[in-house]
Amino acid sequence: MGFPSAIFKSEVFGELWLGATGLEGDEQASPKIHGGTERALLHYPSIHYVWWANRYPEKRDLFRPALFGENLSDSRWHEKNVCIGDIFRWGDAIIQISQPRSPCYKLSRRTGCDGLALLMQQHARCGWLYRVLQPGTVGAALPFRFAERVSRASVHEVMSLMFGDENRAPSKKREDWLRLSETEGLSERWRKTLLNRLESGKIESWEARLAGPASRRQN
C-alpha cells in the first residue's frame, strides 16, 4: 500500500534559497506533523549510514545521504556533539537546532527495513531539525560552520531521556523532564510534550507513530 510522503529526496549540488520554513522547492506531505518554522531543515549525520548498512546488510546499497529525507548531511556533526540551541552559519543563512527528529513509520516503509524507525529512536541515531534565524542562500559548496552554543543538552541526551530507560525512578524522570523543558532553544512542540508529562506524570504513546496507519486502525 502506498503512503503520502515527501521523504524521497535527491542530492542538490547548486545553490538554493533557505527561507523561514525551509529550502526552496522542498515540501512536506503532512504539514501538521512535519515542517513549519521550528522544523524548517532536517540534518542527518552521514557517518550513521555505515552503521545502518551493517544492521541491514542485504540492503547495504540503500544507505547513503538523502535516504532518510534529510536536507543536509555532514560527517563532522552527530547527536553527541551538537546541542539543542546550537547556532550554525550555512552560506548566507543562520540556523539553530530546535529539536531531535522524531522517527516515524515512513522511514521503515521508505527503506523496506522492518523495525528501522524503532531502532533509530532507541539508539538516538535520529538527526535533528533547525529553525531559520536568518534566511539566505545555501548550498553544498558553501561554508557550514558552528557559531554559538546556548545549552548543554546534546541531541543524544534529549533523545535518550525522552525515549530511553523506563526503569528510572519517577522522581528522576520528573527532574530530567523539568530540566529539558527549560533548555534554551528547544522547540515549543517538545517543550509542551515535556510540560504535559510533568503535569500528568505519564509518557505519551509513540507506538502508532512508529508502526503506521495500519496499527492505528487496529487499536
C-alpha positions, -999 to +999 in steps of 0.1 A: +000+000+000+013+035-009+016+063+016+018+101+011+053+114+018+079+139+008+107+117+022+120+109-013+148+134-017+178+137-042+211+154-038+214+190-050+249+205-056+239+240-066+228+269-045+192+272-030+173+298-011+166+289+025+136+307+039+118+307+072+100+274+065+127+256+045+146+252+013+132+265-020+114+236-038+112+214-007+079+202+007+062+181+034+033+157+028+018+162+063+023+198+073+006+192+107+033+167+116+063+179+096+077+212+086+069+247+099+093+274+112+105+251+141+112+222+117+124+240+086+155+219+079+164+183+087+201+173+093+212+137+093+248+126+101+263+108+071+285+088+095+255+067+106+250+052+072+278+026+077+261+016+110+227+011+092+244-009+064+259-032+089+224-036+106+207-044+073+235-059+051+210-072+025+201-035+018+236-021+021+234-001-012+204+019+001+222+036+029+236+069+015+227+106+021+191+117+012+177+082+021+160+095+053+146+126+038+173+149+052+180+183+037+216+184+050+242+157+056+276+162+072+302+138+086+315+162+112+284+166+133+263+140+151+239+137+180+266+135+207+285+166+197+256+190+189+232+205+214+197+220+214+200+256+205+233+253+187+237+280+160+253+274+127+261+296+097+255+280+063+262+302+034+243+334+040+219+318+064+219+314+102+201+283+116+195+269+151+189+234+163+154+232+177+147+196+184+157+160+176+139+143+146+111+121+158+113+089+138+081+076+122+069+046+103+076+062+069+113+055+075+107+018+077+083+020+047+108+040+027+137+015+032+117-017+035+135-024+067+112-037+095+119-020+128+142+007+114+122+036+129+122+020+163+160+013+161+166+049+152+147+060+182+163+035+206+199+043+195+193+081+192+206+080+156+178+103+146+193+135+133+178+169+142+158+199+130+166+236+126+147+268+128+160+296+104+172+327+123+183+344+091+172+334+056+198+333+029+215+314+001+228+280+010+244+251-010+267+221-008+297+242-018+291+270+007+307+270+042+288+253+070+303+265+104+294+262+140+287+297+155+274+295+191+263+271+219+235+282+242+227+249+261+245+218+273+217+194+263+230+173+235+206+159+209+216+124+220+209+131+257+175+146+248+165+116+228+178+092+254+158+109+282+126+112+261+126+077+248+151+058+269+153+039+301+118+034+315+133+020+348+144+054+360+127+064+393+097+086+389+114+114+408+144+112+385+122+112+354+104+144+366+138+160+373+150+152+338+118+164+321+118+197+340+155+203+331+149+195+295+118+217+293+139+247+304+165+241+277+172+273+257+163+269+221+141+238+225+110+239+201+077+247+216+063+214+205+088+194+225+086+218+254+048+213+255+053+175+255+076+177+285+052+200+304+024+176+297+045+148+311+052+169+342+015+176+347+002+141+341+032+120+352+026+099+321+046+093+289+026+096+257+023+066+234+046+067+204+036+032+191+012+044+164+038+069+151+064+042+147+041+015+134+019+034+110-017+038+099-025+000+099-016-003+136-037+028+144-067+012+128-063-020+148-062-002+182 
